[in-house]
Amino acid sequence: MSATIRELRVELGARSYPIRIGAGLLDARALWRGAITGKHVLIVSNEVVAPLYLERVRAQLDDVALSTLVLPDGEAHKTLASAARVFDALAALKASRDACIVALGGGVIGDLAGFAAACWMRGIGFVQMPTTLLAMVDSSVGGKTAVDLPAGKNLVGAFHQPRAVVIDTATLATLPERELRAGLAEVIKYGALGDAQFFNWLELHATQLLARDPAALAEAIAHCCAQKAGIVARDETEQGERALLNFGHTFGHALETVAGYGTLLHGEGVAIGMCLAAELSSRLGRAPAQDGERLRQLLTQCGLPTSVPGGLRGDQVLATMKLDKKNLSGRLRLILWRGIGQAEIVEGVDESQIKAVL
């Protein structure tokens, strides 16, 4: 286990919880076992992660009634049908209201397991154990849980905070290269939306992050988690500031949906979406074009796509954007920017301008 363990907290009163970051934490029972109460525990994972890490987590839970559920991998399986499989597993375990779910995997598993935890007996505890960079820096923190529908991403969900977030950075050693790069899109997002100094740091350290330098990755993860923890503490249910964390996501989610779940990874959709948001901001005279170019260059350096894939129709993407959860009374609300580090919520953008960037 790493000698350096970083600990942050999401401050939400009685529902506050720790975020612990370090190598080897899956085996560090003392650092997370206390977050699990009751005698029933269900570990939810997927077919890629389970063979690598499930037994290590199971070994730390030898004092409870334990069951495991291994689901297929990928966004295409973040569905109500998969949630029903979690409910069936909880029922078979005879899980009571003090049961706990451990979400061992990437963002799909974390979102799905958290959604099931929010629903089972109107809410039970869960612990996030993210194994992808994207989940470590974003989806594991903040209590957004959901499943997808054919009409759009994350349309059925709940705010349900975890009991703890356990980030074992050593799991990144087995992360496929494409998934690593997709995670870097969410890392870059944090600099783009609210921290120009961090964006500068990313430009200087992109090569180290791509090479999986442990110190650089730990620094980036801790910075993103601290930024998100602060925003969530101030705006848990996304009434204002938290919406800024969706920079690139309104476009990105629509692109993922129209392309077909799994065709574009979430981080790839966000990368394209951030470029579209930056371009739209420039067209509207809200931001300097050179900031958009810096963003595009950093994303390109990280091996991420920056333009809409061929074959996707702009009218289909726009129609899907209209189902975005940030919209109010049918009016599109976009997260645009004034430049690097200055995201903002914008309403009333003319649809012809949106079609033009698509």
C-alpha positions in Angstrom: 0.0 0.0 0.0 1.2 3.5 -0.8 2.7 5.4 2.1 1.0 8.5 0.8 -2.8 8.4 1.4 -4.7 11.6 0.6 -8.0 12.2 2.3 -10.6 14.7 1.4 -14.2 15.1 2.6 -17.5 16.0 1.0 -19.1 18.1 3.7 -22.9 17.5 3.8 -23.6 17.6 7.5 -24.7 14.2 8.8 -24.2 12.8 5.3 -20.6 13.9 5.0 -18.1 11.2 3.8 -14.4 10.7 3.1 -12.6 10.4 -0.3 -9.4 8.4 0.2 -6.8 8.3 -2.5 -3.8 6.0 -2.6 -2.2 2.9 -4.1 -3.4 -0.4 -2.6 -6.5 0.9 -0.8 -8.6 -2.1 -1.9 -6.6 -4.2 0.6 -6.7 -1.5 3.3 -9.7 -2.7 5.2 -9.1 -0.4 8.1 -9.6 2.6 5.8 -13.0 1.8 4.6 -14.6 -1.1 6.5 -16.2 1.3 8.9 -18.3 2.8 6.2 -20.2 -0.5 5.9 -22.9 -1.1 8.5 -25.2 -4.0 8.9 -24.6 -7.7 8.0 -25.6 -7.8 4.3 -23.2 -6.6 1.6 -23.6 -6.9 -2.2 -20.5 -6.3 -4.3 -21.5 -5.1 -7.9 -18.9 -5.3 -10.5 -18.5 -6.1 -14.2 -16.9 -8.8 -16.3 -13.7 -6.9 -16.9 -13.0 -5.6 -13.4 -14.2 -8.6 -11.4 -11.5 -11.1 -12.5 -8.9 -8.5 -11.5 -10.1 -7.1 -8.2 -13.3 -8.8 -6.8 -11.5 -11.4 -4.7 -9.4 -8.8 -3.0 -12.4 -6.8 -1.9 -14.3 -10.0 -0.9 -11.4 -11.0 1.3 -11.8 -7.8 3.4 -15.5 -8.6 4.0 -15.3 -12.0 5.7 -17.5 -10.9 8.6 -20.7 -10.2 6.7 -23.4 -12.1 4.7 -21.8 -11.4 1.3 -23.0 -11.8 -2.3 -21.6 -10.6 -5.6 -23.2 -9.6 -8.9 -21.1 -9.4 -12.0 -22.7 -7.5 -14.9 -21.7 -7.2 -18.6 -19.3 -4.3 -19.3 -20.2 -1.1 -21.0 -22.7 1.8 -21.2 -25.1 -0.3 -23.2 -25.8 -2.2 -19.9 -26.6 0.8 -17.7 -30.3 0.1 -17.9 -33.4 -0.6 -15.9 -33.0 -4.2 -16.7 -29.5 -4.3 -15.1 -30.9 -2.4 -12.1 -33.5 -5.1 -11.8 -30.7 -7.7 -11.6 -29.3 -5.8 -8.6 -32.6 -5.7 -6.9 -33.0 -9.5 -7.5 -29.6 -10.1 -5.9 -30.5 -7.9 -2.9 -33.7 -9.9 -2.5 -31.9 -13.2 -2.7 -29.4 -11.9 0.0 -32.4 -10.9 2.1 -30.9 -7.5 2.4 -32.4 -5.3 5.0 -32.4 -1.5 5.4 -29.0 -1.5 6.9 -27.5 -3.4 3.9 -24.7 -1.9 1.8 -23.7 -2.1 -1.9 -20.1 -1.9 -2.9 -19.7 -0.5 -6.4 -16.4 -1.9 -7.8 -15.8 -0.6 -11.4 -16.1 2.4 -13.6 -18.7 5.0 -13.9 -21.4 2.7 -15.3 -21.1 0.4 -12.3 -21.0 3.3 -9.9 -24.0 5.0 -11.4 -26.0 1.8 -11.6 -25.1 0.4 -8.2 -25.8 3.8 -6.6 -29.2 4.0 -8.3 -30.1 0.6 -7.0 -28.9 1.6 -3.5 -31.1 4.7 -3.7 -34.2 2.6 -4.5 -33.8 -0.5 -2.4 -36.1 -0.1 0.6 -36.1 3.7 -0.2 -32.4 4.0 0.3 -29.5 1.9 1.7 -25.8 2.7 2.0 -23.2 2.2 -0.7 -19.5 2.6 -1.1 -17.8 3.7 -4.3 -14.6 1.9 -5.4 -13.9 3.4 -8.8 -11.4 1.6 -11.0 -11.3 4.0 -14.0 -9.8 7.5 -14.1 -13.1 9.0 -15.2 -15.0 7.5 -12.3 -12.2 8.5 -9.8 -12.3 12.2 -10.7 -16.0 12.6 -11.4 -18.8 10.1 -11.2 -17.8 8.4 -7.9 -18.1 11.7 -6.0 -21.3 13.7 -5.5 -24.1 11.2 -5.3 -25.5 11.4 -8.8 -26.9 8.0 -9.7 -28.8 6.9 -12.7 -29.5 4.5 -15.6 -30.0 5.3 -19.3 -33.0 5.1 -21.5 -33.0 4.7 -25.3 -34.1 8.4 -25.4 -31.1 9.7 -23.5 -28.5 9.2 -20.8 -29.1 9.3 -17.1 -32.8 10.2 -17.5 -33.9 7.9 -14.6 -31.9 8.5 -11.4 -31.6 10.0 -7.9 -29.2 12.0 -5.8 -27.9 9.5 -3.3 -24.6 10.1 -1.6 -22.1 7.2 -0.9 -20.8 6.4 2.5 -17.2 6.6 1.3 -15.2 6.8 -1.9 -12.2 4.5 -2.0 -9.8 5.4 -4.8 -7.1 2.8 -5.3 -4.8 4.4 -7.9 -3.0 1.1 -8.5 -6.0 -0.1 -10.4 -5.1 2.4 -13.2 -2.3 0.1 -14.1 -4.8 -2.3 -15.8 -6.9 0.4 -17.4 -7.0 0.2 -21.2 -5.3 3.1 -23.0 -8.5 4.3 -24.5 -10.2 4.4 -21.1 -7.3 6.3 -19.6 -7.5 9.0 -22.3 -11.3 9.2 -21.9 -10.7 9.9 -18.2 -8.3 12.7 -19.0 -11.2 14.5 -20.7 -13.0 14.8 -17.4 -9.7 15.9 -15.7 -9.3 18.6 -18.3 -12.9 19.7 -17.8 -12.1 20.8 -14.3 -9.5 23.2 -15.5 -11.6 24.4 -18.3 -14.7 25.2 -16.2 -13.2 26.8 -13.2 -9.4 26.7 -12.6 -7.1 28.2 -15.2 -4.1 27.5 -13.1 -4.9 23.8 -13.1 -5.4 23.9 -16.9 -1.9 25.4 -17.2 -0.6 22.5 -15.0 -2.3 20.0 -17.2 -0.6 21.5 -20.3 2.7 21.0 -18.6 2.1 17.5 -17.3 0.0 15.9 -20.0 2.9 13.6 -21.1 3.4 12.4 -17.5 -0.3 11.7 -17.1 -0.4 9.7 -20.4 2.6 7.7 -19.2 0.7 6.9 -16.0 3.2 8.6 -13.7 1.8 7.7 -10.2 2.6 11.1 -8.7 1.1 13.1 -11.5 -2.1 11.0 -11.6 -2.5 11.2 -7.8 -2.1 15.0 -7.9 -4.6 15.3 -10.7 -7.2 13.0 -9.1 -6.9 14.8 -5.7 -7.3 18.2 -7.4 -10.4 17.2 -9.3 -12.0 15.5 -6.3 -11.3 18.6 -4.1 -12.8 20.9 -6.7 -15.9 18.7 -7.0 -16.3 18.1 -3.3 -16.4 21.8 -2.7 -19.0 22.4 -5.5 -21.2 19.5 -4.2 -21.1 20.8 -0.7 -22.4 24.2 -1.9 -25.0 22.9 -4.4 -25.8 19.2 -3.8 -28.8 18.9 -6.0 -27.6 21.1 -8.9 -29.7 24.2 -8.4 -26.9 26.4 -9.6 -23.1 26.1 -9.5 -23.1 22.3 -9.8 -24.5 22.6 -13.3 -21.1 24.0 -14.3 -19.6 20.5 -13.9 -21.6 19.6 -17.0 -19.3 21.7 -19.3 -19.3 19.7 -22.5 -21.9 17.2 -21.3 -25.0 18.5 -23.0 -23.4 18.1 -26.4 -21.5 15.0 -25.2 -24.4 13.1 -23.8 -26.4 13.7 -27.0 -23.5 12.6 -29.2 -23.2 9.3 -27.1 -27.0 8.7 -27.5 -27.2 9.4 -31.2 -24.1 7.4 -32.0 -25.3 4.4 -30.0 -24.2 3.7 -26.4 -20.7 2.4 -26.4 -19.7 3.8 -29.8 -18.3 6.9 -28.1 -16.9 6.5 -24.6 -18.3 9.1 -22.2 -15.0 11.0 -22.0 -14.7 11.1 -25.8 -18.2 12.6 -26.0 -17.3 15.2 -23.3 -14.1 16.1 -25.2 -16.0 16.8 -28.4 -18.7 18.5 -26.3 -16.3 20.9 -24.7 -14.9 21.9 -28.1 -18.4 22.5 -29.4 -19.2 24.6 -26.3 -16.0 26.6 -26.7 -16.7 27.2 -30.4 -20.3 28.2 -29.7 -19.1 30.6 -27.0 -16.7 32.2 -29.5 -19.4 32.5 -32.2 -21.6 34.2 -29.7 -18.8 36.7 -28.8 -18.6 35.4 -25.2 -15.1 33.9 -25.3 -11.8 34.3 -27.1 -11.2 31.9 -30.0 -7.6 31.3 -28.8 -8.9 29.7 -25.6 -10.9 27.2 -27.6 -7.8 26.4 -29.6 -5.8 25.8 -26.4 -8.5 23.4 -25.2 -8.5 21.6 -28.5 -4.7 21.3 -28.5 -4.6 19.8 -25.0 -7.4 17.3 -25.9 -5.6 16.3 -29.1 -2.3 15.9 -27.2 -4.2 13.5 -24.9 -5.4 11.5 -27.9 -9.0 12.6 -27.7 -11.5 13.4 -30.5 -12.4 17.1 -30.9 -15.0 17.1 -33.7 -18.4 15.4 -34.4 -17.9 12.0 -35.9 -19.1 11.7 -39.5 -22.6 10.3 -40.1 -24.2 12.0 -37.0 -26.9 14.4 -38.1 -27.0 17.7 -36.3 -30.8 17.8 -36.1 -30.8 14.4 -34.3 -28.2 15.6 -31.8 -30.1 18.8 -31.2 -33.3 16.9 -30.6 -31.6 14.7 -28.1 -30.1 17.8 -26.3 -33.6 19.0 -25.7 -34.1 16.1 -23.2 -31.1 17.2 -21.2 -31.8 17.4 -17.4 -30.6 21.0 -17.1 -33.3 22.3 -19.4 -36.2 24.1 -17.8 -39.7 24.4 -19.3 -38.4 23.1 -22.6 -35.7 25.8 -22.9 -32.2 24.7 -23.6 -29.7 25.6 -20.8 -26.1 25.3 -22.0 -22.9 25.4 -20.1 -20.7 27.7 -22.1 -17.6 29.7 -21.0 -16.0 33.1 -21.1 -12.6 31.4 -21.6 -10.4 28.9 -19.7 -11.5 28.7 -16.1 -14.8 30.6 -16.6 -17.8 28.4 -17.3 -21.3 29.8 -17.1 -24.9 28.8 -17.5 -26.5 30.3 -20.6 -30.2 30.2 -21.7 -31.9 31.3 -24.9 -29.2 30.4 -27.4 -30.6 30.5 -30.9 -31.0 27.0 -32.3 -29.5 28.0 -35.6 -26.2 28.8 -33.8 -26.2 25.4 -32.1 -26.8 23.7 -35.5 -24.0 25.7 -37.0 -21.4 24.3 -34.6 -22.8 20.8 -35.0 
